[in-house]
């Protein structure tokens, strides 16, 4: 279906700053169950100069995904870039929620495409090993802080959340091994950043040879109050 502007109902004015729905995927099932999801392509009805260049017109475009599933989903899509390549974007979509999977200002001859959107159930969390002896906890002795791993895109999208990470320590002092996410933040970028944070720490522990878990929390700093 070719993307075209929807007609404006008689006596109704469209707010040019808000995209309007142009196309929808229709409901798609997840796996073999009856749960499903659908995506919508929206775009602004008016164009603006691209980066101040009046010779090139751009339009705000957005892909939204709505979950009808009983479990959380992971959704992916491809976004066209200025150099002609496609950038893969992904989001975690909580059950029963609607979220934006991609948003961009693109020249009028380019568009976000619904056919690139796909959603599937999250892989099952790994089964944890037996808990280490009571009171035995790893201690971080060196390594960059969490803020050094906060993804720029997550900051721009105001994404926060804790990530529970499982890992093994086989030496009294050293780096983590077999790092994996136990409980997701519902943001793939934050989950990956949490694993990188753990991988770049040096730990000390009195009971090596066990699996441990650590909650890594990404939180945007509150702005200082105005004087």
C-alpha positions in Angstrom: 0.0 0.0 0.0 1.5 3.3 -1.0 1.8 5.8 1.8 -0.4 8.9 1.2 -1.8 11.6 3.4 -5.1 10.8 4.9 -7.9 13.3 3.9 -8.8 15.8 6.5 -12.5 15.5 7.7 -14.7 18.4 6.9 -14.5 21.1 9.5 -11.4 19.5 11.2 -8.0 21.0 11.3 -5.0 18.6 11.6 -2.2 19.7 14.0 0.8 19.8 11.6 3.2 18.9 14.4 1.5 15.5 15.0 1.9 12.6 12.6 -1.3 11.0 11.2 -1.8 7.3 10.6 -1.1 6.3 7.0 -0.8 2.5 7.0 -1.2 -0.4 9.4 0.2 -4.0 9.3 -2.9 -5.6 10.6 -2.7 -8.1 13.4 0.1 -10.6 13.4 0.3 -13.7 15.6 3.3 -14.5 17.9 4.6 -18.1 17.5 1.9 -20.7 17.5 -0.3 -19.0 20.0 -3.2 -16.6 19.6 -1.5 -13.6 21.0 -0.5 -10.9 18.5 0.8 -7.5 17.7 0.3 -4.8 15.0 2.3 -1.8 13.8 1.3 1.6 12.5 3.1 3.9 10.1 2.5 7.6 10.9 3.9 10.7 9.3 3.4 14.4 9.6 1.0 15.9 7.0 3.4 18.8 6.2 7.1 19.0 5.3 9.9 21.1 6.6 13.3 22.2 5.3 16.0 19.5 6.0 18.7 21.0 8.2 17.7 24.4 7.0 18.1 23.5 3.3 15.1 24.7 1.4 16.0 22.5 -1.6 15.4 19.3 0.4 12.1 18.7 2.2 11.8 16.3 5.2 8.8 14.9 7.0 8.5 13.5 10.5 7.8 9.8 10.5 7.1 7.2 13.1 6.5 3.5 13.5 4.5 2.4 16.5 3.9 -1.1 17.7 1.1 -2.3 19.9 1.2 -5.6 21.8 -1.8 -7.8 22.4 0.4 -10.6 23.8 0.3 -11.8 27.3 4.1 -11.8 27.5 6.7 -9.1 26.7 7.9 -8.9 23.1 11.1 -7.8 21.4 10.4 -5.8 18.2 12.9 -4.8 15.5 12.9 -2.7 12.4 15.2 -1.1 9.9 15.7 2.7 9.6 17.1 4.2 6.3 20.2 6.3 6.9 21.5 9.3 5.0 24.4 7.2 3.6 22.0 4.7 2.0 22.5 2.0 4.7 19.8 0.7 7.1 20.2 0.9 10.8 18.5 -1.9 12.9 16.5 -0.6 15.8 15.0 -2.8 18.5 12.8 -2.2 21.6 11.4 -4.3 24.4 7.6 -4.1 24.2 5.8 -4.8 27.5 2.5 -6.8 27.4 -0.5 -4.7 26.3 1.6 -1.5 25.6 2.2 0.7 22.6 5.7 2.0 22.0 7.6 3.8 19.2 10.1 1.4 17.5 11.5 4.1 15.2 11.2 7.8 14.6 13.0 10.0 12.1 12.9 13.1 9.9 13.5 11.8 6.4 13.5 13.3 2.9 10.2 13.0 1.2 11.6 10.3 -1.1 12.4 8.1 1.9 10.1 6.4 4.4 10.1 4.1 7.3 8.6 0.8 6.1 6.2 -1.3 8.0 7.4 -4.5 6.2 10.7 -4.3 8.2 8.9 -4.5 11.6 9.0 -7.9 13.3 8.1 -8.9 16.9 8.7 -12.1 18.8 8.6 -13.3 22.4 11.6 -12.8 24.6 13.9 -15.8 25.0 13.5 -17.5 28.4 15.8 -16.3 31.2 18.7 -18.7 31.9 18.2 -21.0 34.9 20.6 -19.7 37.6 23.2 -22.0 39.2 22.9 -22.9 42.9 23.3 -19.9 45.1 26.8 -19.2 46.6 27.3 -19.8 50.3 25.4 -17.4 52.6 27.1 -14.1 53.1 29.6 -14.6 50.3 29.3 -11.6 48.0 31.6 -10.3 45.3 33.3 -6.9 45.8 34.3 -4.6 43.0 37.9 -3.5 43.5 38.4 -1.5 40.2 36.7 -0.6 37.0 34.7 2.3 35.4 31.5 3.4 36.9 28.0 2.6 35.5 27.7 6.1 34.0 30.6 5.3 31.6 28.4 2.6 29.9 25.1 4.5 29.8 24.2 4.4 26.0 23.7 7.8 24.4 20.6 6.7 22.6 19.1 5.5 25.9 19.8 8.9 27.4 18.1 10.7 24.5 15.0 8.4 24.8 14.9 8.9 28.6 15.3 5.2 29.2 16.1 4.0 32.8 15.9 0.7 34.6 17.7 -2.0 36.5 19.2 -5.0 34.9 19.9 -8.2 36.8 23.1 -9.8 35.5 24.4 -13.3 36.3 28.1 -14.1 36.1 30.8 -16.5 37.4 34.0 -15.8 39.3 36.4 -18.6 39.2 39.3 -16.9 40.9 39.6 -15.0 44.3 40.3 -11.9 42.3 39.7 -11.2 38.6 37.1 -10.5 35.9 33.7 -12.1 35.5 33.0 -15.0 33.1 29.8 -16.4 31.5 28.0 -13.1 31.8 24.3 -13.1 30.9 21.1 -11.2 31.7 18.8 -12.7 34.3 16.1 -10.0 34.4 15.9 -7.5 31.6 15.4 -3.8 31.8 13.1 -4.1 28.8 15.7 -2.1 26.8 18.2 -4.1 24.7 20.7 -1.2 24.8 20.6 -1.0 28.6 20.9 -4.8 28.9 23.9 -4.8 26.7 25.5 -1.9 28.6 24.9 -3.7 31.9 26.8 -6.8 30.6 29.7 -4.6 29.3 29.8 -2.9 32.8 30.2 -6.2 34.5 32.8 -7.4 32.0 35.0 -4.4 32.7 35.1 -4.7 36.5 37.7 -6.5 38.6 36.1 -8.5 41.4 37.3 -9.9 44.7 35.4 -12.8 46.3 36.1 -15.2 49.2 34.2 -18.1 47.5 35.4 -18.4 43.9 33.8 -21.0 41.6 30.3 -19.8 42.0 27.7 -17.9 40.0 26.7 -14.5 41.4 24.1 -11.9 40.5 24.3 -8.2 40.6 21.6 -5.6 39.8 23.0 -2.8 37.6 20.8 0.3 37.7 20.8 2.9 35.0 19.2 6.2 36.2 19.2 9.6 34.6 20.5 12.3 36.9 17.9 14.8 38.1 18.5 18.3 36.9 19.7 20.8 39.6 16.9 23.1 40.8 16.9 26.6 39.3 18.5 29.2 41.7 
